[in-house]
Amino acid sequence: MNSIVKGFDSLPRIVKVIFALPVLDILWAIYRLCRSIAKKNTLAIILAILMLVLCPVIFWIVDLITTILTGKVVWLV
């Protein structure tokens, strides 16, 4: 899981922004799940699984804005 998290963290900002677009935003939901599993945070794992289901509807806008402004996706851990 750590290699997936490090791989996503090392991507250029433009690729991160592309991954935040509506259809591809599922990749950030998977990133959040892997990051939560790596940190062994149960609450974050449950929330990440919920985001996998709700991601296309709600969270892509937040991901797009935070990725453009900070270069990172916002997450609990």
MMTF fields as JSON, N, C-alpha, C and O atoms, coordinates in Angstrom:
{
  "mmtfVersion": "1.0.0",
  "mmtfProducer": "UNKNOWN",
  "numBonds": 307,
  "numAtoms": 308,
  "numGroups": 77,
  "numChains": 1,
  "numModels": 1,
  "chainsPerModel": [1],
  "groupsPerChain": [77],
  "chainIdList": ["A"],
  "bondAtomList": [4, 2, 8, 6, 12, 10, 16, 14, 20, 18, 24, 22, 28, 26, 32, 30, 36, 34, 40, 38, 44, 42, 48, 46, 52, 50, 56, 54, 60, 58, 64, 62, 68, 66, 72, 70, 76, 74, 80, 78, 84, 82, 88, 86, 92, 90, 96, 94, 100, 98, 104, 102, 108, 106, 112, 110, 116, 114, 120, 118, 124, 122, 128, 126, 132, 130, 136, 134, 140, 138, 144, 142, 148, 146, 152, 150, 156, 154, 160, 158, 164, 162, 168, 166, 172, 170, 176, 174, 180, 178, 184, 182, 188, 186, 192, 190, 196, 194, 200, 198, 204, 202, 208, 206, 212, 210, 216, 214, 220, 218, 224, 222, 228, 226, 232, 230, 236, 234, 240, 238, 244, 242, 248, 246, 252, 250, 256, 254, 260, 258, 264, 262, 268, 266, 272, 270, 276, 274, 280, 278, 284, 282, 288, 286, 292, 290, 296, 294, 300, 298, 304, 302],
  "bondOrderList": [1, 1, 1, 1, 1, 1, 1, 1, 1, 1, 1, 1, 1, 1, 1, 1, 1, 1, 1, 1, 1, 1, 1, 1, 1, 1, 1, 1, 1, 1, 1, 1, 1, 1, 1, 1, 1, 1, 1, 1, 1, 1, 1, 1, 1, 1, 1, 1, 1, 1, 1, 1, 1, 1, 1, 1, 1, 1, 1, 1, 1, 1, 1, 1, 1, 1, 1, 1, 1, 1, 1, 1, 1, 1, 1, 1],
  "groupList": [{"groupName": "MET", "atomNameList": ["N", "CA", "C", "O"], "elementList": ["N", "C", "C", "O"], "formalChargeList": [0, 0, 0, 0], "bondAtomList": [1, 0, 2, 1, 3, 2], "bondOrderList": [1, 1, 2], "singleLetterCode": "M", "chemCompType": "L-PEPTIDE LINKING"}, {"groupName": "ASN", "atomNameList": ["N", "CA", "C", "O"], "elementList": ["N", "C", "C", "O"], "formalChargeList": [0, 0, 0, 0], "bondAtomList": [1, 0, 2, 1, 3, 2], "bondOrderList": [1, 1, 2], "singleLetterCode": "N", "chemCompType": "L-PEPTIDE LINKING"}, {"groupName": "SER", "atomNameList": ["N", "CA", "C", "O"], "elementList": ["N", "C", "C", "O"], "formalChargeList": [0, 0, 0, 0], "bondAtomList": [1, 0, 2, 1, 3, 2], "bondOrderList": [1, 1, 2], "singleLetterCode": "S", "chemCompType": "L-PEPTIDE LINKING"}, {"groupName": "ILE", "atomNameList": ["N", "CA", "C", "O"], "elementList": ["N", "C", "C", "O"], "formalChargeList": [0, 0, 0, 0], "bondAtomList": [1, 0, 2, 1, 3, 2], "bondOrderList": [1, 1, 2], "singleLetterCode": "I", "chemCompType": "L-PEPTIDE LINKING"}, {"groupName": "VAL", "atomNameList": ["N", "CA", "C", "O"], "elementList": ["N", "C", "C", "O"], "formalChargeList": [0, 0, 0, 0], "bondAtomList": [1, 0, 2, 1, 3, 2], "bondOrderList": [1, 1, 2], "singleLetterCode": "V", "chemCompType": "L-PEPTIDE LINKING"}, {"groupName": "LYS", "atomNameList": ["N", "CA", "C", "O"], "elementList": ["N", "C", "C", "O"], "formalChargeList": [0, 0, 0, 0], "bondAtomList": [1, 0, 2, 1, 3, 2], "bondOrderList": [1, 1, 2], "singleLetterCode": "K", "chemCompType": "L-PEPTIDE LINKING"}, {"groupName": "GLY", "atomNameList": ["N", "CA", "C", "O"], "elementList": ["N", "C", "C", "O"], "formalChargeList": [0, 0, 0, 0], "bondAtomList": [1, 0, 2, 1, 3, 2], "bondOrderList": [1, 1, 2], "singleLetterCode": "G", "chemCompType": "PEPTIDE LINKING"}, {"groupName": "PHE", "atomNameList": ["N", "CA", "C", "O"], "elementList": ["N", "C", "C", "O"], "formalChargeList": [0, 0, 0, 0], "bondAtomList": [1, 0, 2, 1, 3, 2], "bondOrderList": [1, 1, 2], "singleLetterCode": "F", "chemCompType": "L-PEPTIDE LINKING"}, {"groupName": "ASP", "atomNameList": ["N", "CA", "C", "O"], "elementList": ["N", "C", "C", "O"], "formalChargeList": [0, 0, 0, 0], "bondAtomList": [1, 0, 2, 1, 3, 2], "bondOrderList": [1, 1, 2], "singleLetterCode": "D", "chemCompType": "L-PEPTIDE LINKING"}, {"groupName": "LEU", "atomNameList": ["N", "CA", "C", "O"], "elementList": ["N", "C", "C", "O"], "formalChargeList": [0, 0, 0, 0], "bondAtomList": [1, 0, 2, 1, 3, 2], "bondOrderList": [1, 1, 2], "singleLetterCode": "L", "chemCompType": "L-PEPTIDE LINKING"}, {"groupName": "PRO", "atomNameList": ["N", "CA", "C", "O"], "elementList": ["N", "C", "C", "O"], "formalChargeList": [0, 0, 0, 0], "bondAtomList": [1, 0, 2, 1, 3, 2], "bondOrderList": [1, 1, 2], "singleLetterCode": "P", "chemCompType": "L-PEPTIDE LINKING"}, {"groupName": "ARG", "atomNameList": ["N", "CA", "C", "O"], "elementList": ["N", "C", "C", "O"], "formalChargeList": [0, 0, 0, 0], "bondAtomList": [1, 0, 2, 1, 3, 2], "bondOrderList": [1, 1, 2], "singleLetterCode": "R", "chemCompType": "L-PEPTIDE LINKING"}, {"groupName": "ALA", "atomNameList": ["N", "CA", "C", "O"], "elementList": ["N", "C", "C", "O"], "formalChargeList": [0, 0, 0, 0], "bondAtomList": [1, 0, 2, 1, 3, 2], "bondOrderList": [1, 1, 2], "singleLetterCode": "A", "chemCompType": "L-PEPTIDE LINKING"}, {"groupName": "TRP", "atomNameList": ["N", "CA", "C", "O"], "elementList": ["N", "C", "C", "O"], "formalChargeList": [0, 0, 0, 0], "bondAtomList": [1, 0, 2, 1, 3, 2], "bondOrderList": [1, 1, 2], "singleLetterCode": "W", "chemCompType": "L-PEPTIDE LINKING"}, {"groupName": "TYR", "atomNameList": ["N", "CA", "C", "O"], "elementList": ["N", "C", "C", "O"], "formalChargeList": [0, 0, 0, 0], "bondAtomList": [1, 0, 2, 1, 3, 2], "bondOrderList": [1, 1, 2], "singleLetterCode": "Y", "chemCompType": "L-PEPTIDE LINKING"}, {"groupName": "CYS", "atomNameList": ["N", "CA", "C", "O"], "elementList": ["N", "C", "C", "O"], "formalChargeList": [0, 0, 0, 0], "bondAtomList": [1, 0, 2, 1, 3, 2], "bondOrderList": [1, 1, 2], "singleLetterCode": "C", "chemCompType": "L-PEPTIDE LINKING"}, {"groupName": "THR", "atomNameList": ["N", "CA", "C", "O"], "elementList": ["N", "C", "C", "O"], "formalChargeList": [0, 0, 0, 0], "bondAtomList": [1, 0, 2, 1, 3, 2], "bondOrderList": [1, 1, 2], "singleLetterCode": "T", "chemCompType": "L-PEPTIDE LINKING"}],
  "groupTypeList": [0, 1, 2, 3, 4, 5, 6, 7, 8, 2, 9, 10, 11, 3, 4, 5, 4, 3, 7, 12, 9, 10, 4, 9, 8, 3, 9, 13, 12, 3, 14, 11, 9, 15, 11, 2, 3, 12, 5, 5, 1, 16, 9, 12, 3, 3, 9, 12, 3, 9, 0, 9, 4, 9, 15, 10, 4, 3, 7, 13, 3, 4, 8, 9, 3, 16, 16, 3, 9, 16, 6, 5, 4, 4, 13, 9, 4],
  "groupIdList": [1, 2, 3, 4, 5, 6, 7, 8, 9, 10, 11, 12, 13, 14, 15, 16, 17, 18, 19, 20, 21, 22, 23, 24, 25, 26, 27, 28, 29, 30, 31, 32, 33, 34, 35, 36, 37, 38, 39, 40, 41, 42, 43, 44, 45, 46, 47, 48, 49, 50, 51, 52, 53, 54, 55, 56, 57, 58, 59, 60, 61, 62, 63, 64, 65, 66, 67, 68, 69, 70, 71, 72, 73, 74, 75, 76, 77],
  "secStructList": [7, 2, 2, 2, 2, 2, 2, 2, 2, 6, 1, 7, 2, 2, 2, 2, 2, 2, 2, 6, 1, 6, 6, 6, 6, 2, 2, 2, 2, 2, 2, 2, 2, 2, 2, 2, 2, 2, 2, 6, 7, 2, 2, 2, 2, 2, 2, 2, 2, 2, 2, 2, 2, 2, 6, 6, 6, 6, 2, 2, 2, 2, 2, 2, 2, 2, 2, 2, 2, 2, 1, 1, 7, 7, 7, 7, 7],
  "xCoordList": [0.814, 0.0, 0.864, 0.514, 1.978, 2.846, 3.375, 3.541, 3.643, 4.163, 3.112, 3.452, 1.847, 0.775, 0.661, 0.539, 0.701, 0.602, 1.79, 1.608, 2.989, 4.168, 4.112, 4.52, 3.611, 3.475, 2.535, 2.849, 1.381, 0.433, 0.993, 0.807, 1.675, 2.234, 3.317, 3.51, 4.022, 5.128, 4.697, 5.537, 3.425, 2.951, 3.053, 2.942, 3.263, 3.245, 1.844, 0.846, 1.783, 0.508, -0.507, -1.692, -0.089, -1.03, -1.697, -2.88, -0.952, -1.526, -2.504, -3.556, -2.17, -3.077, -4.387, -5.462, -4.297, -5.502, -6.33, -7.555, -5.685, -6.403, -7.092, -8.226, -6.43, -7.036, -8.212, -9.023, -8.326, -9.425, -10.665, -11.684, -10.603, -11.774, -12.836, -12.512, -14.101, -15.22, -15.071, -15.311, -14.7, -14.638, -13.392, -13.446, -12.302, -11.04, -10.878, -9.921, -11.784, -11.66, -11.726, -11.36, -12.177, -12.196, -10.775, -10.592, -9.777, -8.384, -8.0, -7.253, -8.513, -8.231, -8.957, -8.46, -10.112, -10.814, -10.02, -9.936, -9.445, -8.591, -7.332, -6.88, -6.765, -5.6, -5.919, -5.121, -7.095, -7.482, -7.62, -7.215, -8.184, -8.332, -6.961, -6.729, -6.07, -4.721, -3.971, -3.274, -4.113, -3.445, -3.987, -3.227, -5.299, -5.91, -5.499, -5.267, -5.407, -4.973, -3.52, -3.162, -2.682, -1.272, -1.11, -0.212, -1.972, -1.909, -2.693, -2.627, -3.435, -4.24, -5.264, -5.441, -5.924, -6.935, -8.315, -8.731, -9.015, -10.274, -11.348, -12.039, -11.495, -12.498, -12.228, -13.152, -10.986, -10.633, -10.868, -11.248, -10.65, -10.917, -12.404, -12.784, -13.239, -14.695, -15.126, -15.917, -14.608, -14.942, -14.435, -15.113, -13.271, -12.73, -13.587, -13.776, -14.099, -14.984, -16.276, -16.784, -16.806, -18.003, -17.728, -18.585, -16.55, -16.199, -16.048, -16.268, -15.676, -15.619, -16.996, -17.119, -18.021, -19.386, -19.896, -20.549, -19.606, -20.144, -19.24, -19.655, -18.045, -17.016, -17.464, -17.262, -18.05, -18.387, -19.406, -19.472, -20.182, -21.261, -20.826, -21.174, -20.081, -19.847, -18.401, -18.168, -17.454, -16.113, -15.181, -14.106, -15.555, -14.632, -14.397, -13.305, -15.379, -15.211, -14.203, -13.334, -14.33, -13.395, -11.989, -11.024, -11.872, -10.557, -9.939, -8.746, -10.74, -10.23, -9.734, -8.652, -10.508, -10.124, -8.877, -7.95, -8.845, -7.681, -6.432, -5.325, -6.59, -5.432, -4.866, -3.648, -5.727, -5.251, -4.565, -3.504, -5.16, -4.626, -3.402, -2.445, -3.414, -2.333, -1.456, -0.341, -1.929, -1.174, -1.388, -0.742, -2.287, -2.575, -4.078, -4.868, -4.449, -5.839, -6.028, -5.217, -7.089, -7.363, -7.844, -8.696, -7.284, -7.706, -7.39, -6.612, -7.987, -7.89, -6.519, -6.069, -5.851, -4.561, -3.428, -2.275],
  "yCoordList": [-1.192, 0.0, 1.264, 2.266, 1.204, 2.383, 2.774, 3.959, 1.773, 2.1, 2.809, 3.675, 2.451, 3.131, 4.572, 5.49, 4.771, 6.118, 6.97, 8.12, 6.421, 7.174, 7.478, 8.557, 6.539, 6.756, 7.905, 8.751, 7.938, 9.024, 10.351, 11.383, 10.334, 11.57, 12.16, 13.375, 11.314, 11.797, 12.223, 12.654, 12.114, 12.519, 14.03, 14.776, 14.485, 15.933, 16.506, 15.791, 17.774, 18.415, 18.304, 18.107, 18.421, 18.356, 16.98, 16.883, 15.933, 14.583, 14.44, 13.818, 15.005, 14.971, 15.693, 15.233, 16.811, 17.547, 16.723, 16.68, 16.081, 15.226, 14.088, 13.742, 13.5, 12.419, 12.915, 12.104, 14.216, 14.766, 15.059, 15.486, 14.842, 15.054, 14.001, 12.931, 14.283, 13.44, 11.931, 11.188, 11.457, 10.012, 9.396, 8.282, 10.105, 9.576, 9.766, 9.254, 10.484, 10.763, 9.497, 9.526, 8.414, 7.141, 6.74, 6.035, 7.192, 6.901, 7.536, 6.945, 8.746, 9.386, 8.682, 8.654, 8.12, 7.351, 6.096, 5.714, 5.465, 4.292, 4.708, 3.996, 5.855, 6.393, 6.6, 6.245, 7.18, 7.401, 6.087, 5.985, 5.092, 3.786, 3.172, 2.674, 3.203, 2.662, 3.42, 2.815, 4.726, 5.535, 5.212, 5.141, 5.017, 4.688, 3.302, 3.096, 2.352, 0.999, 1.027, 0.36, 1.805, 1.901, 2.494, 2.098, 3.442, 4.067, 3.287, 3.607, 2.264, 1.411, 2.231, 2.032, 3.143, 3.998, 3.471, 3.639, 2.844, 2.173, 3.147, 2.872, 4.266, 5.247, 5.753, 5.875, 6.041, 6.526, 5.453, 5.776, 4.19, 3.097, 3.043, 2.91, 3.147, 3.121, 4.314, 4.16, 5.49, 6.678, 6.56, 6.997, 5.985, 5.812, 4.847, 5.052, 3.808, 2.874, 3.58, 3.376, 4.403, 5.18, 6.146, 6.353, 6.726, 7.643, 6.934, 7.538, 5.667, 4.898, 4.829, 4.84, 4.759, 4.679, 6.067, 6.211, 7.085, 8.427, 9.34, 10.437, 8.918, 9.75, 10.449, 11.659, 9.771, 10.459, 11.575, 12.493, 11.513, 12.472, 13.706, 14.826, 13.522, 14.614, 15.114, 16.317, 14.235, 14.621, 15.077, 15.6, 14.898, 15.278, 16.789, 17.228, 17.584, 19.036, 19.444, 20.284, 18.848, 19.136, 18.702, 19.432, 17.523, 17.037, 17.953, 18.252, 18.391, 19.255, 20.592, 21.057, 21.192, 22.491, 22.363, 23.162, 21.364, 21.231, 20.82, 21.208, 20.053, 19.653, 20.838, 20.989, 21.67, 22.857, 23.827, 24.364, 24.053, 25.045, 24.568, 25.325, 23.318, 22.844, 21.77, 21.541, 21.114, 20.021, 18.706, 17.708, 18.691, 17.483, 17.27, 18.197, 16.039, 15.718, 15.716, 15.151, 16.343, 16.433, 15.083, 14.442, 14.651, 13.423, 13.478, 14.323, 12.585, 12.599, 12.243, 12.821, 11.309, 10.821, 11.19, 10.86],
  "zCoordList": [0.0, 0.0, 0.0, -0.624, 0.697, 0.763, -0.611, -0.899, -1.467, -2.794, -3.648, -4.454, -3.478, -4.21, -3.735, -4.546, -2.419, -1.852, -2.308, -2.709, -2.251, -2.682, -4.171, -4.603, -4.952, -6.391, -6.714, -7.551, -6.053, -6.278, -5.777, -6.422, -4.638, -4.088, -4.991, -5.009, -5.737, -6.56, -7.968, -8.758, -8.289, -9.611, -9.786, -8.813, -11.021, -11.272, -11.034, -11.135, -10.725, -10.388, -11.518, -11.247, -12.762, -13.879, -13.959, -14.284, -13.667, -13.659, -12.502, -12.652, -11.362, -10.217, -10.537, -10.152, -11.233, -11.619, -12.604, -12.494, -13.546, -14.497, -13.77, -14.102, -12.787, -11.999, -11.161, -10.714, -10.939, -10.155, -10.991, -10.446, -12.282, -13.136, -12.843, -12.327, -13.164, -12.711, -12.905, -11.955, -14.047, -14.277, -13.629, -13.107, -13.664, -13.137, -11.64, -11.059, -11.005, -9.576, -8.723, -7.548, -9.286, -8.568, -8.148, -7.155, -8.908, -8.554, -7.223, -6.443, -6.961, -5.677, -4.541, -3.415, -4.816, -3.784, -3.434, -2.267, -4.435, -4.185, -3.433, -2.537, -3.794, -3.083, -1.605, -0.738, -1.317, 0.076, 0.831, 1.989, 0.182, 0.815, 1.106, 2.208, 0.147, 0.35, 1.44, 2.255, 1.455, 2.479, 3.87, 4.836, 3.969, 5.253, 5.727, 6.919, 4.806, 5.154, 5.621, 6.591, 4.924, 5.314, 6.702, 7.444, 7.064, 8.386, 9.447, 10.634, 9.011, 9.903, 10.695, 11.896, 10.011, 10.61, 10.206, 9.059, 11.128, 10.836, 10.363, 9.382, 11.037, 10.634, 9.217, 8.412, 8.918, 7.586, 6.529, 5.404, 6.867, 5.925, 5.592, 4.428, 6.619, 6.398, 5.541, 4.611, 5.854, 5.063, 3.628, 2.698, 3.44, 2.093, 1.271, 0.072, 1.907, 1.203, 0.808, -0.295, 1.7, 1.367, 0.215, -0.645, 0.2, -0.876, -2.209, -3.259, -2.183, -3.429, -4.079, -5.304, -3.248, -3.759, -4.155, -5.188, -3.345, -3.559, -4.383, -4.759, -4.663, -5.285, -6.569, -6.681, -7.525, -8.778, -8.589, -9.406, -7.55, -7.375, -6.6, -6.976, -5.54, -4.589, -4.571, -4.683, -4.437, -4.015, -5.124, -4.832, -6.393, -7.445, -7.465, -7.824, -7.093, -7.08, -5.998, -6.233, -4.827, -3.727, -4.125, -3.897, -4.714, -5.141, -6.189, -6.133, -7.131, -8.193, -7.624, -7.983, -6.759, -6.18, -5.311, -5.44, -4.424, -3.539, -4.304, -3.931, -5.35, -6.143, -6.91, -7.007, -7.45, -8.162, -7.201, -7.519, -6.033, -5.097, -4.336, -4.172, -3.866, -2.985, -3.612, -3.143, -4.652, -5.248, -4.518, -4.839, -3.542, -2.761, -2.673, -2.853, -2.394, -2.143, -0.63, 0.104, -0.175, 1.255, 1.769, 1.154, 2.917, 3.556, 5.038, 5.482, 5.8, 7.257, 7.785, 8.775, 7.151, 7.667, 6.746, 7.023]
}
